[in-house]
Amino acid sequence: MNRILIIGAGRSSPYLIKYLLEQASECDWEITVGDLSLDLAEAGVGDHPNGRAIQFDVTDASQREIEITKADVVVSMLPPLMHFDVAMDCVRLKKHLVTASYVSDELEALDEEAKKSGVVLLNEIGVDPGLDHLSCMKIIEDISTSGGKIQSFESFTGGLIAPESDNNPWNYKFTWNPRNVVLAGQGGVKFIQEGMYKYIPYHKVFSRIEKLTIPEFGIFEGYANRDSLKYREVYGLENIPTLYRGTLRRPGFCKAWDLFVQLGATDDSYVMENSENMTHREFINSFLFYNAGNSVELKAAYHLGIGIESDELDKLKWLGIFDDTAVGLKNATPAQILQHILEKKWNLDSDDKDMIVMLHRVYYELDGQAKELNSHLIVIGEDPTFTAMAKTVGLPLGIATKLVMTGEIKTPGVQLPISKEIYDPALSQLKEYGINFEETTLNV
Amino acid sequence: MNRILIIGAGRSSPYLIKYLLEQASECDWEITVGDLSLDLAEAGVGDHPNGRAIQFDVTDASQREIEITKADVVVSMLPPLMHFDVAMDCVRLKKHLVTASYVSDELEALDEEAKKSGVVLLNEIGVDPGLDHLSCMKIIEDISTSGGKIQSFESFTGGLIAPESDNNPWNYKFTWNPRNVVLAGQGGVKFIQEGMYKYIPYHKVFSRIEKLTIPEFGIFEGYANRDSLKYREVYGLENIPTLYRGTLRRPGFCKAWDLFVQLGATDDSYVMENSENMTHREFINSFLFYNAGNSVELKAAYHLGIGIESDELDKLKWLGIFDDTAVGLKNATPAQILQHILEKKWNLDSDDKDMIVMLHRVYYELDGQAKELNSHLIVIGEDPTFTAMAKTVGLPLGIATKLVMTGEIKTPGVQLPISKEIYDPALSQLKEYGINFEETTLNV
């Protein structure tokens, strides 16, 4: 095997492409990078002798077949909903596939055929999901090998702004897909705590948070992810009393974000009347009761139960949501309008750096002694192209792709990176690139 | 035309069947009542010489065709999702159809063909929708005929327990489909007030309520219905500054119901783990934070921001939600479990009577004078079969069916009861059956 096809040269691809081109020199591989934008693909490849940039339209079935036929392993960086056609072709043409996305039901349905054809369909090998799987499985394996029994596993990830670029009252900027940030928590949350199932409806997710400290990086807060329960099976922790996965923000973010949730401003289920001609101020006012005598600010503070001089209201004001600026979006949902307003303020400056934070906190018992393990990772981006997000997504993907190319990953079918054959070599190679977890264990 | 087919002899049909059988004696009609349960159909028809009871399975296409072919007008009392096959047959076989349900998109799509075939498809002619349309259109027509200009139209309906049977702290029992009560408000609310669009997310619907008084019947509270905006077009009030439709409860209901919403106990979007073996108490506990030292009652009071001795907590306790009683439902959603618990307490006793309350409040200007019109209707049920709900659903349906039979309603296509040809005769006949609005107008 010596030919790799990378589909998609967008924001998450720079490190992936760089890594695989480096390996290509050594291993004598040919790397094709395809993107709808030939410029993007060319920028990724540069003048590397082992690289080829092409304009690639994944909806063009014949081009898809031609390019996939030429490859041994395909890496799909497409949005999750667009993987499926590629996956079908891969199974049919007997080519391995690597993606950073969650396994969809339709992809899962290809498992049997992939097994029959000896095709590896490796998914969830970016940062979250991806790096979380690798590092969690390593911790779980280490503890159970030593004879320990895990009581509680909590795992948090955050895509944040680096301390040196953190200069707004939210301590937050969009370092990744803004839409996912605006819709986070919708549908509510489930997890298990001390053997009891717990459910949090969407409108309570951002008020039931946890404070977490990382040495040298200070305090964070975590809110719960959608479904922690399914990870019991994925991680082989079927009988664990406590399993909780969450997302990290800086302190104060959740309380202020919750105001948008309480207003209904994150709703994506209906289109607002006359959204095109609405101002930011009118957008917020549409969620408040009618009272001709009061300002929108006062009504908002009263409705939300916060002070007119509070930090939370200051955070809202800083975003410009009370301004008479036109929204200018046609037939938009509240979530789309809110995202549009936020993107004016939470955008990255040209010299801003992002930061990926991951934290695992595990309680277990070993030889009658209760123990607490903390493991954390901090990755700071280099610049707006070589971001921490691109690094923590791209390197696990690249390394996994190499392991598939070299035959070290070879179990066919729909796979997650949870077996020793993947996480051991992947974690040790990631270490060389500065993606390294700091682990401490103490008796409690 | 002299043959009517009534499909469905359930809780909403007694008055409809009774009314049409009375008319049948006079007009020499034949009435066929079909239900999956032959017993129910026979109980409805009794030994009336003009009536025929049959066992009827609406999913049996051949029986459907046979029976619809025999009829001139079909009245479908089926659940909303089951009307469509009947409607298709009616259009194809050129038979008129009358229902009490909202017009679905797929039914709306039959409009053109129904018009071509000269078939009347009359919908939304029960109580709400139905009686509300009739009475609203009459008020709107009266005001505009007199030269008045409507500024604000608010309309409320409630299916409640009659004062003589009102003996629980919620002042509420299920007098109709409990599932609709549990899911009410989900998806949020939209309306227009003083020319401004207003949106309320689901988790705020039951805290933004309005108090309303009806002479001799006391105080009610109203919460907003899903979408008031669409009624601007239906009622020909395109430029009205304020339009609001709501549902009535007795005071205190909404504040206590809101506790279930805040907990997440009305969620119908996911199945709870191990619901079969869960107790009422565990059900509530699953929405509360983990704290081994505190009772579920205390955690609930704290979480919900209410006193441990408050009326609201007493209302919850009275429902038995803190009891160690098994739920016993397999793979159930929170909403299904909550409904199950409520049905043990909010059921009608054998001598209970229900009550329908409708209230319209209209502000308009006439000759430079601001005016307020209040129009209300109270209907008390006779017994658990001949309920106020069955009466206010069945009589508008029956009367409309007669008007179709006699050719007074003849405009083909998908119709709502908003034209004078329907509401004038319908309202005057309903008066004879004690369904009568009391109207007062005052200068403001």
Interface residues (C-beta under 8 A of the other chain):
Chain A: G187 G188 K190 Q193 E194 M196 Y197 K198 Y199 I200 P201 Y202 H203 K204 R208 L229 Q262 L263 G264 D267 S269 Y270 M272 E273 N274 E282 N285 S286 F287 L288 F289 Y290 A292 P334
Chain B: G187 G188 K190 Q193 E194 M196 Y197 K198 Y199 I200 P201 Y202 H203 K204 R208 L229 Q262 L263 G264 D267 S269 Y270 M272 E273 N274 E282 N285 S286 F287 L288 F289 Y290 A292 P334
